[in-house]
Amino acid sequence: MDMPGVVRILSLLLVSLLLGTARAFRNASQKTFTIDYNHNCFLKDGQPFRYISGSIHYFRVPRFYWEDRLLKMKMAGLNAIQVLPCSCGQVVGSHSAQDEASPLSEWRADYNSAGANITNAFLIQRKYEPKGPLINSEFYTGWLDHWGQPHSTVKTKAVVSSLQDILARGANVNLYMFIGGTNFAYWNGANLPYQAQPTSYDYDAPLSEAGDLTEKYFAVRDVIRKFEKVPEGPIPPSTPKFAYGKVALKKLKTVEESLNVLCPTGPIKSLYPLTFIQVKQYFGFVLYRTTLPEDCSDPTPLSAPFSGVHDRAYVSVDGVPQGVLDRSFLTTLNVTGRAGATLDLLVENMGRVNYGHYIKDYKGLISNLTLNSSVLTNWMIFPLDTENAVCHLEDWHASPGSCRGKACAHSSSNYTLPAFYVGNFSIPSGIPDLPQDTFIQFPGWTKGQVWINGFNLGRYWPARGPQMTLFVPRHILVTSAPNTIVVLELERAPCSDDLPKLCVVEFVDKPVISATMTYSRLLQHLPEQDS
């Protein structure tokens, strides 16, 4: 989460794991948690209490692993955890401090980051909150990533140095994040100027995305034990990982061929484009369809004025891929086709901006599209139910496609039509401790979405990086039957109908979330846009 200018009160969840036993829930009427302004501290059950907390977003961690992650947090010396309720946070401090335009933003810039001037940060806090406990409710152990930018890291030395300084002042602290986890399915967010976050929310935190112990974990624990008693006993180890190897996939159907399965109720008709929300599609994909009103034998500009594509559109004419429109960089694309040809735009919601003045981040075609400066009308709009379709693959084989002749097999030099690919792999049931966690990578693939056994792992985009592998938790894998992989490739698959090369994914035992390919380099190779 990124909420500049807002200081949120720590949402303390004193989990029974952290307290040791269920005694915390007995005699609840006798339990108290108050603020002692005379002694600048919290009082827990009448006794001075200083929290040393860590953030965990339970929705980014499989329920299967909640106990493992919480126990590791306890063994690091934390006495509380922070969770983020969906209703969002509250603001601490005086009424003037709640104004986002106040100098409180200066404090946040100082006090959240490792290596900051801790003394100066708490002096600013005292200026606006003269009494009460000192608090750093979001002390960043790392930072989030964006597609096309280098993986964010914060050096362990800087984190432990600042943490030492905070704790030496008797302050309360919440380490954000202690474990980042994964943006499964479509649940990543975005920042402005528009930058979508990847599937991994590793955050360079003390516990990795997969819950593994890191150097930073042990360094943080060593600092905490200087000030508070750290639980004795073994720390749960990092979970074992297994490289299941390569799995061949075959093309199932293109999105265009699958509309009767992906949108069984049929399209919504509208003179002008409707947004995702207007067609009650809150994530994923919507296909917008109209016809070319004029002959476009010569390349003709298809434009999305005012960045009207939110967020990315995969364009085809009569089943021939034309290219991509993007809200940030590619707002005009030259297309070719005859008058009356079908124009399809498969629009992807890449993740919503989740803070600030632009939180109303509408998705889809949010303004009219123009062809050669003329507004396109008479749209058919298909909200795609990918989740239900992927979970019922038997319906795909029984249903006829809507492909128009040979066009659906056509691929340009740069793009193939958005299409689904499927494959299976088996895990031997006789091997102890299998299945195990793993990571899936996509050699030769470009960008898309992946499901395993109907579970939506999230987005892959190795063509942009920095994330190259996706975390696969073991609880979604089975040994009793073949595991089914479904890939929706949006731009270009490593195989095509007219080439014998196989489409392959590979399961490996080590993550790669810090590839060096960045979007600034990719931009150098983009075609120039028409003005």
PyMOL commands that set and color helices and strands:
alter all, ss='L'
color gray80, all
select helices_A, chain A and resi 16-19+22-25+28-30+58-60+63-75+96-98+104-111+118-128+156-168+215-224+256-262+277-279+305-307+356-358+386-391+394-398+405-409+474-476+519-523
alter helices_A, ss='H'
color red, helices_A
select strands_A, chain A and resi 12-13+33-36+41-44+47-49+52-56+80-82+135-140+172-179+189-191+195-196+245-254+268-270+285-291+296-303+309-310+312-317+320-326+332-337+342-348+352-353+364-365+370-371+374-375+379-383+419-425+438-441+448-452+455-460+469-472+483-489+503-508
alter strands_A, ss='S'
color yellow, strands_A
deselect
rebuild
show_as cartoon
